[in-house]
């Protein structure tokens, strides 16, 4: 049996950091909404999602890994919908944006180069007998 342990770190950001985080989550939610709208309208296929939206304003507002992570989560949500596991993905709300901004390569972010702005979630997998 495989168990995942998650360590979440709570931030106490300064006012300036709160503004930056607010802008990042807003951009991520808008990228989600633009991509979701285009998928619902049939303008974009799931396979070409990242390549078609690379020139989008909201995509450019985010770090490339964060923008790709948002689009990958949306792609997974639509694939689950097509397999009848879940309902259609919803649009993100205008307020209280809940889209995660993260950088998946945590091994490079450790040590003195660590920037305190991002919330890092560290996952460790254990195999139990």
ZATI-506197 format. One record per residue (C-alpha): residue in one letter; x, y, z negated. Coordinates in steps of 0.001 Angstrom, whole numbers. Example, Ala and Ser with C-alpha at 12.3 -4.5 7.8 and 13.67 -1.06 7.14 Angstrom:
# residues 2
   rest        xx        yy        zz
      A     12300     -4500     -7800
      S     13670     -1060     -7140
# end
This chain:
# residues 129
   rest        xx        yy        zz
      X         0         0         0
      X      1295      3449       888
      X       732      6379     -1477
      X      1411     10037      -685
      X      2499     12379     -3444
      X      2028     16082     -2812
      X      3733     18841     -4746
      X      2029     22211     -4268
      X      3680     25444     -5341
      X      1548     28410     -6329
      X      2828     31805     -5223
      X      2614     35107     -7020
      X      3246     37361     -4014
      X      3907     41075     -4173
      X      1453     43494     -2541
      X      3626     43619       593
      X      3774     39812       792
      X       -17     39621       331
      X      -445     41903      3339
      X      1910     39774      5449
      X       197     36519      4412
      X     -3178     38117      5147
      X     -2071     39062      8665
      X      -651     35579      9303
      X     -3790     33767      8158
      X     -5956     36192     10149
      X     -3894     35539     13294
      X     -4075     31783     12715
      X     -7857     31851     12317
      X     -8243     33950     15474
      X     -6009     31567     17435
      X     -8174     28665     16189
      X    -11343     30498     17264
      X    -10016     31428     20723
      X     -8853     27870     21377
      X    -12062     26362     19991
      X    -14198     28688     22151
      X    -12238     27812     25293
      X    -12564     24091     24581
      X    -16322     24397     24006
      X    -16711     26351     27264
      X    -14695     23738     29157
      X    -11984     26242     30171
      X     -9114     24264     28618
      X     -8445     20541     28355
      X     -6990     19203     25094
      X     -3803     18016     26811
      X     -3003     21526     28091
      X     -4054     23429     24971
      X      -605     24645     23899
      X       660     25506     27354
      X     -2475     27469     28313
      X     -2534     29585     25145
      X      1182     30430     24890
      X       532     33863     26411
      X     -2404     34595     24112
      X     -2070     37588     21764
      X     -2867     35566     18642
      X      -387     32846     19589
      X      2380     35457     19908
      X      1500     36959     16503
      X      2498     33739     14749
      X      5758     31877     14408
      X      5837     29279     17184
      X      5766     26306     14779
      X      2777     27749     12939
      X       874     28432     16158
      X      1604     24916     17394
      X       473     23452     14066
      X     -2867     25325     14289
      X     -3454     24066     17822
      X     -2402     20525     16880
      X     -4927     20485     14002
      X     -7642     21696     16358
      X     -6685     19034     18905
      X     -6908     16320     16230
      X    -10276     17686     15086
      X    -11650     17488     18639
      X    -10230     13998     19173
      X    -11974     12863     15983
      X    -15184     14457     17248
      X    -14927     12603     20574
      X    -14409      9331     18685
      X    -17562     10111     16651
      X    -15626     10255     13348
      X    -16576     13868     12607
      X    -18742     16694     13875
      X    -17526     19408     16251
      X    -14876     21692     14747
      X    -16355     24934     13499
      X    -15130     28451     14029
      X    -13037     29969     11233
      X    -14739     32686      9135
      X    -13824     36363      9421
      X    -13089     36602      5705
      X    -11296     34261      3298
      X     -9210     32700      6054
      X     -8267     29168      5049
      X     -5980     28174      7900
      X     -2647     26863      6610
      X       519     28537      7787
      X      3477     26235      7347
      X      6796     25257      8775
      X      7022     21485      8985
      X     10837     21248      8927
      X     11339     21604      5164
      X     14833     20108      5114
      X     16250     23254      6708
      X     14329     25541      4349
      X     15918     24315      1104
      X     18708     26037      -758
      X     19719     29677      -608
      X     18124     30296      2796
      X     14665     29637      1326
      X     12242     32522      1917
      X      9675     32876      -908
      X      6892     34037      1430
      X      5638     30631      2544
      X      3841     28039       467
      X      5660     24779       932
      X      3995     21453       418
      X      6411     18606       -52
      X      5132     15126       648
      X      6815     11984      -495
      X      5625      8555       552
      X      5943      5525     -1655
      X      5303      1911      -842
      X      3667        93     -3722
      X      3611     -3692     -4040
# end
